[in-house]
Amino acid sequence: MAESLHNLDTLLRELERMAIRTTQGEFVRISDVRRLMREREEAQQIEDAAHKDKPKTMSGAKQAILKDPEIMKNFPRPVQSQGGRSIPASEPQPSSRT
C-alpha cells in the first residue's frame, strides 16, 4: 500500500475509507492522517533513492554493472592481454611497379 500513496488521489481514497461517518459529517483521526503522511514520505524516499541510483547513459549503466560484484560473479573475468611485440615504424618503401 505504501507504494501507491505517492498519488494524492489514492491517499484521499484511503482517508475516505478510514473516515468515521456521523450525522454531523465525516471525520478522520489525526493519528491515521499522520501514519498515511509518514508512509507517503517513506514511499517518496524509496522512489527518489531508486531514481538516484539509475545511470543516465548507456556507458554509465555498463560501468555500474561492471562495478557490481553480485552481477559479475556470474560471468568469467575478462582476460587482459599482455600485448604483443611492437613493430618498428620505418619509412614506406617505394613500390616496385613504378
Protein Blocks (a to p, Z undefined) as FASTA:
>chain_A
ZZmmmpmklmmmmmmmmpccdfkbccddfklmmmmmmmmmmmmmmmmmmmmmpcfbfklm
mmmmmmmmklmmmpccddddebiaddddddddddfkZZ
